[in-house]
Amino acid sequence: MAVFSGTETSDVLVSPLGDSSLIFGFGGDDSIFGLDGADTINGNLGNDTIDGGDGDDFILGGQGDDLLIGRGGNDFVSGNIGADQIRGGDNSDTLFGGRGNDSITGGSGNDLLSAIAVMIPS
């Protein structure tokens, strides 16, 4: 398994074709691409764009307004804190919004969509 780490600035991180990878974005507005393997990706801080590619991926957006895309495979995608756009793919995905004003789109397949509702007393 390949392991990649970003920096505290904005990074572009790409998993090798066909390999499963463990990728950490850290700070900055990162662009992370998983490609074909079964990847574990954590964007951490920043407004990240994460595309898991094909494969059964585990994607965590972290804090920030993230674009998180599962694509092919049976993916778990979690937005965490921020106004995230979360998109599944062609297979059965688990998509979790977290805290923030999120947009969740399942795609084809039998998807599980979950979000946190926050009640604000008047």
ABEGO torsion letter per residue (X at the ends): XBBBBBBABBBBBBBBBGBBBBBBAEBEBBBBBAEABBBBBBAEBEBBBBBAEBEBBBBBAEBEBBBBBAEBEBBBBBAEBEBBBBBBBABBBBBBAEBEBBBBBAEBEBBBBBBBBBBBBX
